[in-house]
Amino acid sequence: MDDSFDRLAVFQTDEGITLAFGERTYFIGVDEPFYNIAQKALAQEDYVPFYVEMAKREGLGEELRDALLREVTRLERE
């Protein structure tokens, strides 16, 4: 694996949750609707919702959703 491999880092404070992925950072404030989902995801150690939220903020939400649905369908067939 080369040094450019990006990893998700999640930091939580009283103000909200910060996501860091590679050179990009995203802040989820306590007043945002996604904050409650983020809290539940952290409690369950499920980081998939964070990747979906980052894709949404990058304007790739629909594309990622469609790719995930295709993958689920493929896995169900196997």
Sequence and secondary structure as in RCSB ss.txt:
>XXXX:A:sequence
MDDSFDRLAVFQTDEGITLAFGERTYFIGVDEPFYNIAQKALAQEDYVPFYVEMAKREGLGEELRDALLREVTRL
ERE
>XXXX:A:secstr
  TT   EEEEE SSEEEEEETTEEEEEETTSTHHHHHHHHHHTT  HHHHHHHHHHTT HHHHHHHHHHHHHHH
HH 
